[in-house]
């Protein structure tokens, strides 16, 4: 993985930087991995709608923004991958209904 990161073919933020607001400047991102249901959006980052609907919407929007930023860092190509069921955020591009 470190060699791929050094080569600029895969970008992985350093442990602990994701969700802290740290900036990560990269030249090229080609892969955003792990965009699976239950992982993106991160369940602990989104309040259940039945508990607090406005907070749920803010959390969901924040998680979607993080994915958007990760994907828009690609200059030449982008590959998004998941394991199992894709994130509901990918429904528009996978053709699958969000669960």
C-alpha angles and dihedrals in degrees: 000000000000091000091052091049091049090049090052095239096112127028121203122172115234114266112279098017099094112095093011094092094246113155117237114192114201136174099217136357119195103166136045106183136186096039091153133145107270092026101059112062092032105232095219090055095056123066111221111261092234090058099047119350097192092048089047090055092048092049093047091048091049092051091047089050091054091053091046092053092048092051097044092057090076112104102180109014140354131208119185117194138182140177120233111342117012120239115274085240088071095055093104091057101034096046090229121128115245111254 
